[in-house]
Amino acid sequence: MMLNKINSACSLASLFLLGTIFLSGAIFAQELERYEFSEEKMGVPVRMILYASERQVAENAAEAVWKRFDELNSVLSDYDPESEIIQACRQTGESNDFVPISDDLRKSLEESRRYCELTDGAFDVTVSPIVKLWRRSRYFHKRPPEDLLAAAKENVGLDVWDIDERGVRANEGVRFDVGGIAKGIALDEALETLQKAGISSALIDASGDLRIGDAPPGKQGWTVGVASLNDEPVCYCELSNVGICSSGDANRYVEIDGVRYSHIIDPRTGEPLTRRCVSAVIASTATTADALASALCVLGGGEFLNAVNRVKSSGLSEKEGSFLFEFMLVQVKNDSEPPYSDNEIVISASPFFQEKISENKKNSQKR
């Protein structure tokens, strides 16, 4: 309406003033300051970098994010005996009936079930009883007793639990471990919380798993180093509006009777991985990246390609708005110790990661 009132009698001075107002507004919109916050949440260090117009806005948004992490931890924790997920398993096991659950738990379990189906069981949140047996084995340096391992395997799989509008139902003895997807879910919720507070340019790092929003002001993206089995990243990427998560067993393992057992369990066999590996997945959400990074380590390069095709044909792209999926798996050929040379590792990667790894090698040679 105001623009319609500007007529031919409007002076050059007035036009200059109007232009100045628009210009100063554009400059003000770009004057975002960088703020960084860190806390320990869900058992891991979490670091958050964001750009906001003023400190109070940034601090309020950060507090809202930490609160959201705490809410999700109270629902999904595998260590807190009072968490909703543990209580739900106990109740449904005792009654053999559906137990009502919160929206947060429903979303987490529905997503978990979907990725179990897409990966043919390589990602499975019912693996908890087996994981707990092998945790004890790492402490005592002995394999789990075979009878206990066999009993635990009876409570793993899609057929031992179900979920619908009434809630969740599971066989007695079933326990959920959402450790392979919980951080991804929390990271997505964290970015959504920031966006609701008017902050779009942000990066949230939960112990190496990242949810990335818009690029920092004046940048093409956030520069991210992708993990490898050596100290140096295998490559660097400029990313925005994605989730990138990794999984691997470079340091977390136990040796029993001369065999190296990883902390990563194959839910289908009940056995830990015995090969060193690290994976990275970039996806539209951190939830997808987290779940599939875990599955990639279990499946290995060749078998994982079949899962990739199932993901692409599953309608996942429509559910997430746009489909993005890049992956990398680094495996050690033989039982050697780091640092590893190029001859000691095998890399399976999508074209995007292949290009970035090639660029990294060229830059290293120039240095």
GUTITI-791762 format. One record per residue (C-alpha): residue in one letter; x, y, z. Coordinates in steps of 0.25 Angstrom, whole numbers, plus 5000, padded with zeros to 4 digits. Layout:
N
AXYZ;...
This chain:
367
M500050005000;M501150105003;L501850084990;N500550124983;K500650254989;I501950284983;N501650374971;S502350464961;A502450574971;C503450484979;S504750544980;L506050474977;A506450494992;S505250414996;L505550304986;F506950304991;L506450295005;L505550175002;G506650104995;T507550125007;I506450055016;F506349935007;L507849925006;S508149935021;G507049835023;A507749735014;I509049765022;F508449745035;A507849605031;Q509249565028;E509849605041;L509749475048;E510749435059;R511349305061;Y511049235074;E511549105080;F510949015091;S511348885097;E510748785107;E510748635109;K509448575105;M508948435103;G510348385108;V511148455097;P511748595096;V510848685087;R511448815081;M510548915074;I510949025065;L509849125060;Y509749265054;A508749355061;S508449505061;E508749525076;R509249445088;Q507949435095;V507349375083;A508449265082;E508449235096;N506949215097;A506949125084;A508149045090;E507349025103;A506148975095;V507048875088;W507648825101;K506248805107;R505848725094;F507148635096;D506748605110;E505248575106;L505748475096;N506748415106;S505648385116;V504848315105;L505948235098;S507148205108;D507548065108;Y508348095122;D507248165130;P506348055136;E505248165137;S505248205122;E503948185114;I504548085104;I505047985116;Q503748005123;A502947975111;C503647845108;R503447795122;Q501947825122;T501647765109;G502447645112;E501647625125;S500347645118;N500547595104;D499747705100;F499947845093;V500447955102;P500148105099;I501348185096;S501748325094;D501848395080;D503348395082;L503448245084;R502548215073;K503348295063;S504648225068;L504048085067;E503348105054;E504648165048;S505448045054;R504447945048;R504548005034;Y506048005034;C506047855039;E505247825027;L506047905017;T507347845022;D506847695023;G507047695038;A508547755038;F507947875046;D507047815057;V506747885070;T506347755077;V507747715077;S507847765091;P507947625098;I509147585090;V509847715091;K509747705107;L510347565106;W511547615098;R511747735107;R511947635118;S512947565109;R513747685107;Y513847695122;F514147555125;H514947525112;K514047395109;R513047365099;P511647365104;P511147225108;E510547165096;D509247125102;L509047275107;L509347325093;A508347225087;A507247275096;A507547425093;K507447395078;E506047345080;N505647485084;V506247555072;G505547585059;L504247655053;D503347535057;V503547555072;W502947695073;D501947785066;I501447925066;D500047985062;E499148095066;R498948025080;G500348035083;V501547925084;R501447785087;A502647685089;N502947545093;E503447525108;G504947545108;V504947645096;R505747765099;F506047885090;D507347955087;V507148075078;G508648115080;G508848105065;I507748205062;A507448295074;K508548395072;G508048415058;I506648435063;A507148535073;L507948605063;D506748625054;E505948675065;A507048775070;L507148835056;E505548845055;T505548915069;L506549015064;Q505749045051;K504549065060;A505349175067;G505649245054;I507049185053;S507349115040;S508949115039;A509449015049;L510248885051;I509948785062;D511048685065;A510748565074;S512048495076;G512348495061;D510948485056;L510448615049;R509148685046;I509448805037;G508548915033;D508749035024;A510249075021;P510849175029;P510649325024;G511549345012;K511949195010;Q511549085001;G511448985012;W512048935025;T513348865023;V513348725029;G514448625030;V513948475028;A514548375037;S515548265033;L516248155040;N517448245041;D517648375049;E517348465037;P516048475030;V515848395017;C515248515011;Y514648655013;C513248695008;E512448825008;L511048795012;S509748865016;N508348815019;V508748675021;G509048565032;I510448495032;C510648385041;S511748285043;S511948145049;G513148055052;D514047975061;A515348035060;N515548045075;R514447975082;Y514747825082;V515147705090;E516147595087;I515647455092;D516547325089;G517247405078;V516047455071;R515747605070;Y514247625073;S513647765070;H512547835078;I511647835065;I510747705065;D510147645053;P508647625058;R508447515048;T509547425054;G509747475068;E511247485065;P512147615066;L512847655054;T514247605053;R514747705042;R515247845044;C514347945037;V513748085037;S512548135029;A511948275026;V510548305020;I510048445016;A508548445015;S507348545015;T507248525030;A508148475041;T507148365045;T507348305031;A508848325032;D509048265046;A508248145043;L508848115030;A510348145034;S510148035045;A509547935035;L510647965025;C511747915034;V510947785037;L510547755022;G511947795016;G512047855002;G511447754993;E510247715001;F509947865004;L509747894990;N508447804990;A508047885002;V508248014995;N507347974984;R506247934994;V506448075000;K506348144987;S505048064983;S504448074996;G503748214995;L504748265005;S504948384996;E503448424996;K503448415011;E504648505013;G504348605003;S505548584994;F506448464993;L507948474996;F508748354999;E510348344998;F511148235005;M512548185008;L513148065015;V514548045018;Q515047905021;V516347845025;K516847735016;N517647655027;D517747655042;S518847765042;E518947885051;P518848035048;P519248125041;Y518748055029;S519348075015;D518448085002;N518847934999;E518347895013;I516947945011;V515747925002;I514748045000;S513348024995;A512748154992;S511648234984;P512148324973;F512048444982;F513048384992;Q513948334981;E514148464975;K514448534989;I515448424993;S516148444979;E516148594982;N516748564996;K517848474990;K518248584980;N518348694990;S519148604999;Q520148574988;K520248724985;R520548755000;
